[in-house]
Amino acid sequence: MKFFLPMKPPTVTHHDKQLHAFMRGGKPCAVLHDTPELKAAHAKLHAALAPYAPPAPMSGAVRLLVKWLFPAEGRANGSWKTSKPDTDNLNKALKDEMTRLHFWRDDAQVCSEIIEKFWADIPGVYIEVMEL
């Protein structure tokens, strides 16, 4: 399966969390919560991915190829994006939403990943998913 999500890719990643510290039973506790921006990024990805969700989840090993295409804004179309966000952090939210939409049963099935990021005149996310 191959598809393109025309969008300005979200730059907020799973590292963008809020720390809430409190006392419980006289002991300090801390809990991480998604920021509103992270929730919005997940919602944006979910809405864009939903039309491509398969009728049944893949059951075996999966290869995931993702090309993150960020607005070129004066940079050479197709040139490598060497600044943040990191590819592994970008893909975390994407894989989380693909799991929620049942592209596969568990993201542990993703045995092969190719993640690239570029500057592009047409921003978006190009995705290929294949069973191995």
C-alpha positions, 0 to 999 in steps of 0.5 A: 500500500502506498499513499501521500498525505498532503499536509504541513507535517507536524513538528511536535513529537512525543517528547513534547510532554508536560510534567505534572508533579504532585504529592501522594501520601507525603511522597513526590510523584510525577506524571507526563501528559501530552501537551495540547500541541501534541494532541493536535498533531496526533489528531491531524495524523489520525484524520489524514491516515483514516481514509487509508486504513486497511479493512483488516490489520496486517498480521505478519512482519511489516516494512514501513517507508516514510518520507517526511516532506517539509515546506521548502520555503526557499530551500532546494526542493528534494534536499535533505532536512538536517534539522529537528525534529529527528526522524525517530521522534517523527515516526513515533506519532505516525506509528501510534496512529497507524496502530490505532487505525489497525494498519497492523495488530502491534507496531512491534510487527514493523521489522524494517523502517526507512525514514527520510526527511526532505525540504519539498515544494509540495509538503506532506508525508509519503508512506509505503507499508508492505508485508514482508 
